[in-house]
């Protein structure tokens, strides 16, 4: 299921939310075979007992040693378990792919503890599974030990794809994955969970409820602290949490000089207020080699881990117009076309590589080759309370205009009370009182100490929006934001921004 969800439905169906799957089709064909098993992987720290990573393997009727086929990996979202119903993979099997669906470490039938895509644990689990697939005589080999494989899955099920590929690059200099199709996943896990060390408390609570028991006990306790205080823990708990997440995302691998050199079809939710579009853009822009990017594309849709923004008020039309504009009914269909092209060499008519395909807040598809800022506006002085109060909306420009990409605000920052965040975004409205945050996302500005004119550049939520005639584009600075509810600070305070500028990309229509 890939739809905007209420808090209640996310709590009840979180695993399903994060593990998108094709619609049910025909039942199992007589010649298709389904087997289950487990591979043995890296023991937990301080133990010598191998961890079991369990899988269900779907072999299509056409596959044999004489007629080998490519294989596609699939896995679940956080708190979920593997798909065992062959009907979910009927389009892939009918296209001539084998499927390996697996339970990630600590979930489903797999054992161990969740290290949240640490290369030394989940990354090596994926390598063990690739080794297993390489032993199957009915899977296409490009050379001995190198199967022809792709991968699908969303959120945590997108994280395994990047963790596995990057861990192979780290350990062996190259990955055996030949194409990846991750959805709604992350670039830097700490930045996603707590940008500027300001906790996304609503989502952290959901994540803990869905899989807190799977974490190491000390990390689970730190999650509780973040939910309770709204901030990254201090002292030993904070150091442990920072160390735990240090290597758990593409950001760390890229900082170590590693990049992916395989085609990637990446989908990111623009109204996703856990792993926002900024995460997807960072992956697309920084984790791929230029050659890989020329054979890859990013699709942004209005959905994902998406909860409606009430404070400050926001908007976004749910849907995926870009998958439709690219010739598929949905992203699952687009991903299948992508895998058929990359793994089977079939002509699927798929175009748009090397580009960003972004759903606007009102639901049209905007395609761009570059999202680099080309407009800078001076806004001067902006003052707002922190901790309590109402948003301040400062006019940037009048419509009609189209804006896309990642805006930035640069200003001299003055604060009275340390550790009291303010929340920034771009908004649209006919006047400051009617302005609503574009695609329901804000980003925090949080100074650990009282600031006295410190020059800062703040990354705002990445967006795509058409501002019609008669409406205006605003910078919103809010003392509170519902995705970050429950922030604790010593006292309400005030924030002053001086010499403020906002930079963004304006697109001619």
Long-range contacts (C-beta under 8 A, 24 or more apart in sequence): 2-154, 2-183, 2-303, 2-304, 2-320, 2-330, 2-331, 3-303, 3-318, 4-271, 4-302, 4-303, 4-304, 4-306, 4-307, 4-308, 4-318, 5-306, 5-307, 6-307, 7-202, 7-206, 7-307, 10-206, 10-305, 10-307, 11-206, 11-209, 11-210, 14-77, 14-78, 14-79, 14-80, 14-206, 14-209, 14-210, 15-76, 15-77, 15-78, 15-79, 15-80, 15-81, 15-210, 16-77, 16-80, 17-77, 17-155, 17-305, 18-76, 18-77, 18-78, 18-79, 18-80, 18-154, 18-155, 18-156, 18-157, 18-184, 18-305, 19-75, 19-76, 19-77, 19-80, 19-83, 19-153, 19-154, 19-155, 19-157, 20-153, 20-154, 20-183, 20-331, 20-332, 21-83, 21-88, 21-332, 22-88, 22-89, 22-90, 22-91, 22-92, 22-332, 22-333, 22-336, 23-332, 24-85, 24-87, 24-88, 24-90, 25-87, 25-90, 25-91, 26-87, 26-90, 27-86, 27-87, 28-86, 28-87, 29-61, 29-93, 30-61, 31-61, 32-58, 32-59, 32-60, 32-61, 32-86, 32-93, 33-58, 33-59, 34-58, 34-59, 34-86, 35-59, 36-84, 38-109, 38-110, 39-128, 39-129, 39-131, 39-132, 40-128, 41-105, 41-112, 41-124, 41-125, 41-128, 42-120, 42-121, 42-124, 42-125, 44-112, 44-113, 44-121, 51-105, 51-110, 51-111, 51-112, 51-121, 51-125, 52-109, 52-110, 52-111, 52-112, 53-102, 53-103, 53-104, 53-105, 53-110, 53-125, 53-128, 53-129, 54-82, 54-102, 54-103, 54-108, 54-109, 54-110, 55-82, 55-100, 55-101, 55-102, 55-103, 55-129, 55-132, 56-82, 56-83, 56-84, 56-100, 56-101, 56-102, 57-98, 57-99, 57-100, 58-86, 58-89, 58-93, 58-98, 58-99, 58-100, 58-101, 59-98, 59-138, 60-93, 60-94, 60-96, 60-97, 60-98, 61-93, 62-96, 63-96, 63-98, 63-138, 63-139, 64-138, 65-137, 65-138, 67-138, 68-137, 68-138, 68-139, 68-140, 68-141, 69-96, 69-97, 69-98, 69-138, 69-139, 69-140, 70-96, 70-97, 70-98, 70-139, 70-140, 70-147, 70-148, 70-149, 70-150, 70-178, 70-339, 70-343, 70-344, 71-97, 71-98, 71-99, 71-100, 71-133, 71-136, 71-139, 71-140, 71-147, 71-148, 71-149, 71-150, 72-97, 72-98, 72-99, 72-100, 72-149, 72-150, 72-151, 72-152, 72-339, 72-343, 73-99, 73-100, 73-101, 73-102, 73-126, 73-129, 73-149, 73-150, 73-151, 73-152, 73-153, 73-160, 73-161, 74-99, 74-100, 74-101, 74-102, 74-151, 74-152, 74-153, 74-157, 75-101, 75-102, 75-103, 75-104, 75-153, 75-156, 75-157, 75-160, 76-103, 76-104, 76-107, 76-108, 76-153, 76-156, 76-157, 77-153, 77-154, 77-155, 77-156, 77-157, 78-155, 78-156, 78-207, 78-210, 78-211, 79-107, 79-207, 79-210, 79-211, 79-214, 80-107, 80-108, 80-156, 80-157, 81-107, 81-108, 81-109, 82-108, 91-332, 91-333, 91-336, 92-336, 92-339, 95-336, 95-339, 95-340, 95-344, 96-344, 97-150, 97-339, 97-343, 98-136, 98-138, 98-139, 100-129, 100-133, 102-129, 104-156, 104-160, 106-214, 107-211, 107-214, 113-214, 113-215, 113-216, 114-211, 114-214, 114-215, 115-216, 115-244, 115-248, 116-159, 116-189, 116-215, 116-244, 116-245, 116-248, 117-156, 117-159, 117-160, 117-162, 117-163, 117-189, 117-248, 117-249, 118-163, 118-247, 118-248, 119-163, 119-166, 119-167, 119-170, 119-247, 119-253, 120-247, 122-159, 122-160, 122-163, 122-164, 123-163, 123-164, 123-166, 123-167, 123-170, 124-167, 124-171, 125-160, 125-164, 126-160, 126-163, 126-164, 126-167, 127-164, 127-167, 127-168, 127-171, 130-164, 130-168, 130-176, 130-177, 134-176, 142-178, 146-176, 147-176, 148-178, 148-343, 149-176, 149-177, 149-178, 149-343, 150-177, 150-178, 150-179, 150-180, 150-181, 150-339, 150-342, 150-343, 151-177, 151-179, 151-180, 151-181, 151-182, 152-181, 152-183, 152-335, 152-339, 153-182, 153-183, 154-182, 154-183, 154-184, 154-185, 154-267, 155-183, 155-184, 155-185, 155-275, 155-305, 156-185, 157-182, 157-183, 157-185, 158-182, 158-183, 158-184, 158-185, 159-185, 159-186, 159-249, 161-185, 162-249, 162-250, 162-260, 162-283, 162-287, 163-248, 165-260, 165-262, 166-250, 166-253, 166-258, 166-260, 169-253, 169-258, 169-260, 170-253, 170-256, 170-258, 174-261, 175-260, 175-262, 177-262, 178-262, 178-263, 178-342, 178-343, 179-262, 179-263, 179-264, 179-265, 179-338, 179-339, 179-342, 179-343, 180-260, 180-262, 180-263, 180-264, 180-265, 181-264, 181-265, 181-266, 181-267, 181-335, 181-338, 181-339, 182-264, 182-266, 182-267, 182-283, 183-266, 183-267, 183-268, 183-304, 183-331, 184-267, 184-268, 184-269, 184-272, 184-275, 184-304, 184-305, 185-275, 185-279, 185-280, 185-283, 186-249, 186-275, 186-279, 187-249, 187-250, 187-251, 187-278, 187-279, 187-280, 187-282, 187-283, 187-286, 187-287, 188-249, 188-250, 188-251, 188-252, 188-279, 188-282, 189-245, 189-248, 189-249, 190-242, 190-245, 190-246, 191-251, 191-279, 192-274, 192-275, 192-276, 192-279, 193-226, 193-245, 194-226, 194-231, 194-232, 195-443, 195-444, 196-421, 196-443, 196-444, 196-445, 196-446, 197-231, 197-232, 197-446, 197-448, 198-230, 198-231, 198-232, 198-421, 198-444, 198-446, 198-484, 198-487, 199-226, 199-227, 199-229, 199-230, 199-231, 199-232, 199-484, 199-487, 200-273, 200-274, 200-483, 200-484, 201-226, 201-227, 201-230, 201-483, 201-484, 201-485, 201-486, 201-487, 202-307, 202-482, 202-483, 202-484, 202-485, 203-273, 203-274, 203-305, 203-307, 203-483, 216-244, 219-244, 227-486, 228-486, 228-488, 229-486, 229-488, 230-484, 230-485, 230-486, 230-487, 230-488, 231-419, 231-446, 231-487, 231-488, 250-282, 250-283, 250-286, 250-287, 251-282, 253-287, 254-286, 254-287, 259-287, 259-288, 259-289, 259-292, 260-287, 260-288, 260-289, 260-292, 261-288, 261-289, 261-291, 261-292, 262-292, 263-292, 263-295, 263-296, 263-338, 263-342, 264-288, 264-292, 264-296, 265-296, 265-297, 265-299, 265-334, 265-335, 265-338, 266-296, 266-297, 266-298, 266-299, 267-298, 267-299, 267-300, 267-301, 267-331, 267-335, 268-298, 268-299, 268-300, 268-301, 268-304, 269-300, 269-301, 269-302, 269-303, 269-304, 269-305, 269-306, 270-300, 270-301, 270-302, 270-304, 270-316, 270-358, 270-359, 270-361, 270-439, 270-441, 270-462, 270-463, 270-464, 271-302, 271-303, 271-304, 271-306, 271-316, 271-318, 271-439, 271-440, 271-441, 272-303, 272-304, 272-305, 272-306, 272-441, 273-305, 273-306, 273-307, 273-309, 273-440, 273-441, 273-483, 274-304, 274-305, 275-304, 275-305, 276-441, 276-461, 276-462, 277-358, 277-406, 277-439, 277-441, 277-461, 277-462, 277-463, 278-406, 278-443, 278-459, 278-461, 278-462, 281-356, 281-371, 281-405, 281-406, 281-462, 284-356, 293-354, 294-353, 294-354, 295-342, 295-353, 295-354, 296-353, 296-354, 297-352, 297-353, 297-354, 297-355, 297-356, 297-357, 298-355, 298-356, 298-357, 298-358, 299-323, 299-326, 299-331, 299-334, 299-357, 299-358, 300-356, 300-357, 300-358, 300-359, 300-464, 301-331, 301-359, 302-359, 302-361, 302-363, 302-439, 306-440, 307-440, 307-482, 307-483, 308-440, 309-437, 309-440, 309-441, 309-442, 309-481, 309-482, 309-483, 310-482, 311-478, 311-480, 311-481, 311-482, 312-391, 312-423, 312-425, 312-427, 312-436, 312-437, 312-442, 312-476, 312-478, 312-480, 312-481, 313-436, 313-437, 314-425, 314-427, 314-436, 314-437, 314-438, 314-439, 314-440, 314-441, 315-361, 315-428, 315-436, 315-437, 315-438, 315-439, 315-440, 316-361, 316-438, 316-439, 316-440, 317-359, 317-361, 317-362, 317-363, 319-359, 319-363, 320-359, 321-359, 321-363, 321-364, 321-365, 322-357, 322-358, 322-359, 322-365, 322-367, 324-365, 325-357, 325-365, 325-367, 326-350, 326-351, 326-352, 326-357, 356-404, 358-404, 358-464, 359-464, 360-402, 360-404, 360-464, 360-465, 360-466, 361-428, 361-438, 361-439, 361-463, 361-464, 361-465, 361-466, 362-465, 362-466, 364-466, 366-402, 366-404, 366-464, 366-507, 368-404, 368-405, 368-507, 370-505, 371-404, 371-405, 371-406, 371-462, 371-505, 372-405, 372-505, 373-405, 373-406, 373-407, 373-408, 373-503, 373-504, 373-505, 374-505, 374-506, 375-503, 375-504, 375-505, 375-506, 376-501, 376-502, 376-503, 377-501, 377-502, 377-503, 378-500, 378-501, 379-475, 379-500, 379-501, 379-502, 380-498, 380-499, 380-500, 381-496, 381-497, 381-498, 381-500, 382-411, 382-475, 382-477, 382-496, 382-497, 382-500, 383-494, 383-495, 383-496, 383-497, 384-422, 384-477, 384-478, 384-479, 384-494, 384-495, 385-479, 385-492, 385-493, 385-494, 385-495, 386-415, 386-417, 386-420, 386-421, 386-422, 386-479, 386-489, 386-492, 386-493, 386-494, 386-495, 387-417, 387-420, 387-479, 387-480, 387-487, 387-489, 387-491, 387-492, 387-493, 388-479, 388-480, 388-492, 389-479, 389-480, 389-492, 390-478, 390-479, 391-435, 391-476, 391-477, 391-478, 391-479, 392-432, 392-476, 392-477, 392-478, 393-427, 393-429, 393-432, 393-433, 393-435, 393-474, 393-475, 393-476, 394-432, 394-474, 394-475, 394-477, 395-432, 395-472, 395-473, 395-474, 396-426, 396-472, 396-473, 396-474, 396-475, 396-502, 397-467, 397-472, 397-473, 398-467, 398-471, 398-472, 398-473, 399-428, 399-466, 399-467, 399-468, 399-469, 399-470, 399-471, 399-472, 399-473, 400-466, 400-467, 400-468, 400-469, 400-509, 401-466, 401-467, 401-473, 401-506, 402-464, 402-465, 402-466, 402-467, 402-506, 402-507, 402-508, 402-509, 403-463, 403-464, 403-465, 403-467, 403-473, 403-504, 403-505, 403-506, 403-507, 404-463, 404-464, 404-465, 404-505, 404-507, 405-462, 405-463, 405-464, 405-504, 405-505, 406-459, 406-460, 406-461, 406-462, 407-460, 407-462, 407-463, 407-502, 407-503, 407-504, 408-457, 408-458, 408-459, 408-460, 408-502, 408-503, 408-504, 409-457, 409-458, 409-460, 409-475, 409-497, 409-500, 409-501, 409-502, 410-455, 410-456, 410-457, 410-458, 410-500, 410-501, 410-502, 410-503, 411-455, 411-456, 411-458, 411-497, 411-498, 411-499, 411-500, 411-501, 412-453, 412-454, 412-455, 412-456, 412-497, 412-498, 412-499, 413-445, 413-447, 413-451, 413-453, 413-454, 413-455, 413-456, 413-495, 413-496, 413-497, 414-451, 414-452, 414-453, 414-495, 414-496, 414-497, 414-498, 415-447, 415-450, 415-451, 415-493, 415-494, 415-495, 415-496, 416-450, 416-493, 416-494, 417-450, 417-489, 417-490, 417-491, 417-492, 417-493, 417-494, 418-447, 418-448, 418-449, 418-450, 418-490, 419-446, 419-447, 419-448, 419-489, 419-490, 420-446, 420-487, 420-489, 420-490, 420-491, 420-492, 420-493, 420-495, 421-445, 421-446, 421-484, 421-487, 421-489, 422-446, 422-477, 422-478, 422-479, 422-495, 423-476, 423-477, 423-478, 423-479, 423-480, 423-481, 423-484, 424-458, 424-460, 424-475, 424-476, 424-477, 424-478, 425-460, 425-461, 425-475, 425-476, 425-478, 426-460, 426-461, 426-463, 426-465, 426-473, 426-474, 426-475, 426-476, 426-502, 426-504, 427-473, 427-474, 427-475, 427-476, 428-465, 428-467, 428-471, 428-472, 428-473, 428-474, 429-471, 429-472, 429-474, 430-470, 430-471, 430-472, 431-472, 432-474, 435-472, 435-474, 435-476, 437-476, 438-463, 438-465, 439-463, 439-464, 439-465, 442-476, 442-478, 442-481, 442-483, 442-484, 444-481, 444-484, 445-495, 453-498, 466-509, 475-500, 475-502
